[in-house]
């Protein structure tokens, strides 16, 4: 049985012209591949930085509301193929969070795409990430890595790229086998 058959792809955006346009574009791509998704417009929380910090609350709420694994993607991502046909590859692997490693980036993992399994450990990581977002003043991608480190003894991370070779965020012109493209990441497909 594929426990990811009912996965919900989720994203949020601030309700300003730039991000509404991104959301409309993402919606078209998700509709094209007939996937379950939830896009949510939010009022700006004051700044780009503060809007990014909302990510943990959004992911937690989606896990609680939909009661299934969620694949978070940044709203400015572009869907170029159906993620569902690739999720079967990692179906038999026991993990809490699926991440995309970015070995040539200054950040160990991208915060633009991650898969969250509905487990207690996942909620521990999200709680810690949310706490760090409230208390450190750092960007969400820094706090995400630190939340993994903090909960490290029990969190089961899986590098999505180990199982889905071409599920990579990068420069679209350099890789025609991507299924999700994020224009602000300069990683190149392997």
C-alpha positions in Angstrom: 0.0 0.0 0.0 1.3 3.4 -0.9 0.9 5.6 2.2 1.7 8.7 0.1 -1.2 8.2 -2.3 -3.2 10.9 -0.4 -0.3 13.2 0.2 -1.2 16.9 0.2 1.1 19.4 -1.5 1.0 22.6 0.4 2.1 26.1 0.0 1.3 29.6 1.2 1.8 33.1 0.0 1.4 36.7 1.2 -1.5 38.5 -0.5 0.5 41.0 -2.5 0.6 41.2 -6.3 3.9 39.4 -6.7 3.1 36.4 -4.6 -0.5 36.1 -5.9 0.9 35.8 -9.4 3.3 33.0 -8.2 0.3 31.2 -6.5 -1.8 31.4 -9.7 1.1 29.9 -11.7 1.7 27.2 -9.1 -2.0 26.4 -9.1 -2.0 25.9 -12.9 0.9 23.4 -12.6 -0.7 21.5 -9.8 -4.0 21.3 -11.7 -2.3 20.1 -14.8 -0.9 17.1 -12.9 -4.1 16.5 -11.0 -2.5 16.4 -7.5 -4.1 17.1 -4.1 -3.0 20.5 -2.9 -3.7 23.3 -0.5 -2.6 26.9 -1.3 -3.3 29.5 1.3 -3.1 33.3 1.1 -2.1 35.1 4.2 -2.0 38.7 5.2 1.6 39.8 5.3 3.1 39.5 8.8 5.2 42.6 8.4 8.2 41.6 6.3 9.6 38.9 4.0 11.5 37.5 7.0 8.4 37.3 9.1 6.4 35.8 6.3 9.0 33.1 6.0 8.9 32.3 9.7 5.2 31.5 9.4 6.2 28.3 7.5 6.3 26.1 10.6 2.9 27.1 11.8 1.5 26.5 8.3 3.0 23.0 8.0 1.8 22.0 11.5 -1.7 23.2 10.8 -1.8 21.3 7.5 -0.6 18.1 9.1 -3.2 18.4 11.8 -6.0 19.4 9.4 -5.3 16.9 6.6 -4.1 14.0 8.7 -1.7 12.8 6.0 1.9 13.5 4.9 2.4 16.9 3.3 4.9 18.1 0.7 5.7 21.7 1.3 7.0 23.7 -1.7 7.7 27.4 -1.9 4.9 29.2 -3.8 7.4 30.5 -6.5 8.3 26.9 -7.4 7.3 25.5 -10.8 5.8 22.0 -11.2 7.1 20.3 -14.4 6.0 16.7 -13.7 3.8 14.9 -11.2 5.5 14.4 -7.8 3.2 11.4 -7.1 4.9 9.0 -9.5 8.2 9.6 -7.6 6.9 9.3 -4.1 6.4 5.6 -4.5 10.1 5.2 -4.5 10.4 6.3 -0.9 7.2 4.7 0.3 8.8 1.7 2.0 11.4 3.9 3.9 10.7 4.7 7.5 11.3 8.4 8.0 9.9 11.5 9.6 11.0 14.2 7.2 12.2 14.1 3.6 14.7 16.8 2.7 16.6 17.9 -0.4 20.3 18.3 0.4 22.0 21.2 -1.3 25.7 20.2 -1.1 27.1 23.1 -3.1 24.9 25.7 -1.3 25.9 27.4 2.0 22.8 25.8 3.5 22.8 22.0 4.1 19.2 21.5 3.2 16.8 23.7 1.1 13.8 25.1 2.9 12.0 25.5 -0.4 10.8 21.8 -0.5 10.4 19.2 2.1 8.2 16.2 2.8 6.7 15.9 6.3 5.4 12.5 7.5 2.7 12.7 10.2 4.7 11.4 13.2 5.4 12.5 16.7 9.0 13.2 15.9 8.0 15.4 13.0 5.9 17.5 15.4 8.9 17.7 17.8 11.0 19.1 15.0 8.3 21.6 14.0 7.9 22.7 17.6 11.6 23.3 17.9 11.8 25.0 14.5 8.9 27.3 15.6 10.6 28.0 19.0 13.8 28.9 17.2 11.9 31.1 14.7 10.4 33.1 17.7 13.6 33.4 19.7 16.7 33.7 17.5 15.9 36.3 14.9 17.5 34.1 12.3 16.0 33.1 8.9 13.9 30.0 8.8 16.4 27.9 6.8 19.0 28.4 9.5 16.5 27.5 12.2 15.4 24.4 10.3 18.9 23.0 10.3 19.3 23.8 14.0 16.0 22.1 14.8 17.2 18.9 13.1 20.4 19.1 15.2 18.4 19.8 18.4 16.1 16.8 17.9 18.8 14.7 16.2 18.8 11.6 18.4 15.3 10.7 17.3 14.5 12.3 13.9 14.7 10.1 10.9 15.7 12.2 7.9 15.7 10.9 4.4 17.5 12.7 1.6 14.9 12.8 -1.2 17.7 13.0 -3.8 19.0 9.5 -2.7 15.7 8.0 -3.8 14.5 10.4 -6.5 17.6 11.2 -8.4 16.1 13.9 -10.5 13.8 15.4 -7.9 16.1 18.4 -7.5 15.6 22.0 -7.1 17.9 23.9 -9.5 18.4 25.8 -12.7 15.7 24.5 -15.1 17.8 25.2 -18.2 20.5 22.9 -16.9 18.3 19.9 -16.1 15.3 18.7 -18.1 14.5 15.9 -15.7 13.4 17.9 -12.7 9.9 17.7 -11.5 9.9 20.8 -9.2 12.0 23.8 -10.1 12.8 26.6 -7.7 14.2 29.6 -9.6 16.2 31.0 -6.6 18.3 28.0 -6.0 21.4 27.4 -8.1 21.8 23.7 -7.6 22.3 21.6 -10.7 20.9 18.2 -11.3 23.1 15.1 -11.0 
